[in-house]
């Protein structure tokens, strides 16, 4: 090994980045997730989900991403990567591709906010004449969560115009409960004018981009109006990339 090769290896070990030594080509966009291809190579033998990548393009300069899917298409491969809030993969040449197996390679931004999908709302949302045990999606609030593993949480203040119990959930459908682990039913009944703060979190592993809806239902048979009081306490759904 030459002195130059030794110094290069020492630098790689020091900064956490390894040169890919392949040609990466832009393939598709579904912002904030993008795909790139590697021709005539089985990338599943080298790359796996959670690895970090660094690359350079004429537009935007140096960019960072997290691998969320690797597929061998034979003879080439397609890699799906989450580019977070700060970066976009453009339909142009990719130069200086690197990958990393470490948690914090030099220069990679580790702030969770840069790797978080968020939906927030500060408007009161309501459903009039609610039918008992029927699920509603007041305000059509939903978030699309990309491929990957995510720490998902939501918070909202719910209210009813009539005595009764409200359930709130995050669901893949806008009119039915898809995951009981996302459902919150406060022990205290709702009464007119009383809001109850609701919070729930769960890890999700998604193999495709998925929409999640904030839904609610009441057990009252008096046709109440049910509310998300986002005007008094801002509502939010957060999906934080768990590969950080």
C-alpha positions as CSV (number, residue, x, y, z in Angstrom):
1,X,0.0,0.0,0.0
2,X,1.4,3.4,-1.0
3,X,1.7,6.3,1.4
4,X,-1.1,8.1,-0.5
5,X,-3.5,5.1,-0.2
6,X,-2.7,4.8,3.5
7,X,-3.4,8.5,4.0
8,X,-6.7,8.2,2.0
9,X,-7.8,5.2,4.2
10,X,-6.9,7.1,7.3
11,X,-9.0,10.0,6.2
12,X,-12.0,7.7,5.4
13,X,-11.7,6.1,8.8
14,X,-11.5,9.6,10.4
15,X,-14.5,11.2,8.7
16,X,-16.7,8.2,8.4
17,X,-17.3,8.4,4.6
18,X,-16.4,5.7,2.1
19,X,-16.1,6.4,-1.7
20,X,-18.8,4.4,-3.5
21,X,-16.5,3.8,-6.6
22,X,-19.6,3.4,-8.8
23,X,-21.7,5.6,-11.0
24,X,-25.0,6.7,-9.4
25,X,-27.7,8.0,-11.8
26,X,-30.9,9.9,-10.9
27,X,-34.0,7.7,-11.4
28,X,-37.2,9.3,-9.9
29,X,-38.6,11.7,-7.4
30,X,-41.3,11.5,-4.8
31,X,-40.2,14.4,-2.6
32,X,-38.8,14.0,0.0
33,X,-37.9,10.5,-1.2
34,X,-35.9,9.9,-4.4
35,X,-34.3,7.0,-6.2
36,X,-31.1,6.5,-8.0
37,X,-29.7,3.5,-9.9
38,X,-26.4,1.7,-10.2
39,X,-26.0,-0.3,-13.4
40,X,-24.8,-3.9,-13.6
41,X,-24.3,-4.2,-9.8
42,X,-26.2,-6.0,-7.0
43,X,-26.3,-3.2,-4.5
44,X,-27.9,-5.5,-1.9
45,X,-24.5,-7.0,-1.3
46,X,-23.1,-3.6,-0.3
47,X,-25.9,-1.2,0.8
48,X,-28.7,-1.6,3.4
49,X,-31.4,0.5,4.9
50,X,-30.2,3.1,7.4
51,X,-26.9,3.8,5.8
52,X,-26.2,7.4,5.1
53,X,-25.1,8.8,1.7
54,X,-23.4,11.9,0.5
55,X,-23.3,13.1,-3.1
56,X,-22.8,16.3,-5.2
57,X,-24.8,17.9,-8.0
58,X,-24.5,21.1,-9.9
59,X,-27.8,22.3,-8.4
60,X,-27.6,22.4,-4.6
61,X,-24.0,21.2,-4.2
62,X,-23.3,18.6,-1.5
63,X,-26.4,16.6,-0.4
64,X,-27.1,14.1,2.3
65,X,-29.7,11.3,2.6
66,X,-30.6,8.1,4.4
67,X,-31.1,4.8,2.5
68,X,-34.6,3.4,3.0
69,X,-34.8,0.6,0.4
70,X,-32.4,-1.3,-1.8
71,X,-33.5,-3.5,-4.7
72,X,-31.5,-5.6,-7.1
73,X,-33.3,-5.3,-10.5
74,X,-30.9,-7.5,-12.3
75,X,-28.6,-6.5,-13.8
76,X,-28.6,-3.2,-12.0
77,X,-30.0,-1.9,-8.7
78,X,-32.3,0.8,-7.5
79,X,-31.7,2.6,-4.2
80,X,-34.4,4.6,-2.5
81,X,-33.2,7.4,-0.1
82,X,-34.9,9.9,2.2
83,X,-33.4,13.4,1.6
84,X,-35.1,15.1,4.5
85,X,-36.2,18.8,4.6
86,X,-33.0,20.4,3.2
87,X,-32.1,18.4,0.0
88,X,-33.6,17.4,-3.3
89,X,-32.1,15.0,-5.8
90,X,-32.2,16.7,-9.2
91,X,-32.5,15.1,-12.6
92,X,-28.9,15.7,-13.4
93,X,-25.5,14.1,-13.0
94,X,-24.4,12.8,-9.6
95,X,-20.7,13.2,-8.7
96,X,-18.6,12.2,-5.7
97,X,-20.9,9.6,-4.2
98,X,-20.1,8.3,-0.7
99,X,-21.7,6.0,1.8
100,X,-21.4,5.6,5.5
101,X,-22.1,2.9,8.1
102,X,-21.6,5.1,11.1
103,X,-24.1,7.2,13.0
104,X,-22.4,10.6,12.6
105,X,-20.1,10.8,9.5
106,X,-18.5,14.2,9.2
107,X,-20.8,16.9,8.0
108,X,-24.0,14.8,8.1
109,X,-26.7,17.0,9.8
110,X,-28.1,15.0,12.8
111,X,-30.8,17.5,13.9
112,X,-34.0,15.5,14.0
113,X,-36.0,18.4,12.6
114,X,-34.2,18.0,9.3
115,X,-35.3,14.3,9.1
116,X,-38.9,14.8,10.2
117,X,-42.2,15.0,8.3
118,X,-44.7,17.2,10.1
119,X,-48.3,18.3,9.7
120,X,-49.5,21.1,11.9
121,X,-52.8,23.0,12.1
122,X,-54.1,25.9,14.2
123,X,-57.7,26.0,12.9
124,X,-60.7,24.7,14.8
125,X,-62.1,21.6,13.0
126,X,-65.5,20.2,13.6
127,X,-68.1,17.5,12.6
128,X,-71.7,18.4,13.1
129,X,-74.5,15.9,13.9
130,X,-72.0,13.1,14.6
131,X,-73.5,9.6,14.5
132,X,-72.5,7.4,17.4
133,X,-69.5,5.2,16.8
134,X,-68.9,6.6,13.3
135,X,-65.4,7.7,12.5
136,X,-64.8,11.2,11.0
137,X,-61.9,13.1,9.7
138,X,-62.7,16.7,10.6
139,X,-60.8,19.2,8.4
140,X,-59.5,16.3,6.2
141,X,-56.2,16.3,8.2
142,X,-53.7,13.8,6.9
143,X,-50.0,13.3,6.4
144,X,-48.0,11.2,3.9
145,X,-45.2,9.2,5.5
146,X,-42.5,7.9,3.1
147,X,-40.9,4.5,2.9
148,X,-38.8,3.7,6.0
149,X,-38.9,3.3,9.8
150,X,-40.5,6.2,11.7
151,X,-41.2,7.4,15.2
152,X,-44.7,8.7,14.6
153,X,-46.7,10.8,17.1
154,X,-49.7,13.0,17.2
155,X,-51.2,15.5,19.6
156,X,-54.6,17.2,19.6
157,X,-57.2,18.7,21.9
158,X,-60.7,17.1,21.3
159,X,-64.0,18.4,22.4
160,X,-67.7,17.6,22.2
161,X,-70.9,19.6,22.4
162,X,-72.6,16.8,24.3
163,X,-71.8,14.5,27.2
164,X,-70.1,11.4,25.9
165,X,-66.7,9.7,25.3
166,X,-64.6,10.6,22.3
167,X,-62.0,8.3,20.7
168,X,-59.2,9.7,18.6
169,X,-56.8,7.8,16.3
170,X,-54.3,7.9,13.5
171,X,-55.4,5.7,10.7
172,X,-54.7,4.7,7.1
173,X,-58.4,5.3,6.4
174,X,-60.3,8.5,6.8
175,X,-63.5,6.7,8.1
176,X,-62.3,3.7,10.1
177,X,-59.8,2.7,12.7
178,X,-56.8,0.8,11.3
179,X,-54.6,0.5,14.3
180,X,-55.9,0.3,17.9
181,X,-52.4,1.2,19.2
182,X,-52.9,4.6,17.8
183,X,-56.3,5.1,19.4
184,X,-56.8,7.1,22.6
185,X,-60.0,7.0,24.6
186,X,-59.7,9.3,27.7
187,X,-61.1,7.8,30.9
188,X,-63.0,11.0,31.5
189,X,-66.2,11.7,29.5
190,X,-66.3,14.9,27.4
191,X,-68.9,17.5,28.5
192,X,-69.9,20.7,26.7
193,X,-67.0,23.2,26.8
194,X,-64.4,20.8,28.1
195,X,-61.4,20.0,25.9
196,X,-59.2,17.0,26.6
197,X,-55.6,16.8,25.4
198,X,-54.7,13.6,23.5
199,X,-51.2,12.3,22.7
200,X,-50.0,9.0,21.3
201,X,-46.8,7.7,19.6
202,X,-45.7,4.5,17.9
203,X,-42.9,3.2,15.6
204,X,-43.9,2.4,12.1
205,X,-42.1,0.4,9.4
206,X,-43.4,1.3,6.0
207,X,-42.6,-0.5,2.7
208,X,-44.4,2.2,0.7
209,X,-45.5,5.8,1.1
210,X,-48.6,5.8,3.2
211,X,-51.2,8.4,4.1
212,X,-52.4,8.7,7.7
213,X,-55.5,10.5,8.8
214,X,-56.5,12.0,12.1
215,X,-59.9,10.6,12.9
216,X,-62.4,10.8,15.8
217,X,-65.7,9.2,16.9
218,X,-68.2,9.6,19.8
219,X,-70.4,7.2,21.7
220,X,-73.0,9.9,22.2
221,X,-76.4,9.2,20.6
222,X,-77.4,12.9,20.8
223,X,-75.9,13.9,17.5
224,X,-73.3,16.2,19.0
225,X,-70.8,18.4,17.2
226,X,-67.3,17.1,17.8
227,X,-64.2,19.2,17.5
228,X,-60.4,19.3,17.1
229,X,-59.6,22.5,19.0
230,X,-56.5,23.3,17.1
231,X,-57.2,26.9,17.6
232,X,-56.5,26.7,21.3
233,X,-53.7,24.1,21.2
234,X,-51.9,23.6,17.9
235,X,-52.4,20.1,16.4
236,X,-49.4,18.2,15.0
237,X,-48.5,14.8,13.5
238,X,-44.7,14.1,13.5
239,X,-42.9,11.3,11.8
240,X,-39.2,11.3,12.7
241,X,-36.8,9.1,10.8
242,X,-35.8,6.3,13.1
243,X,-32.6,5.6,11.3
244,X,-30.9,8.6,12.9
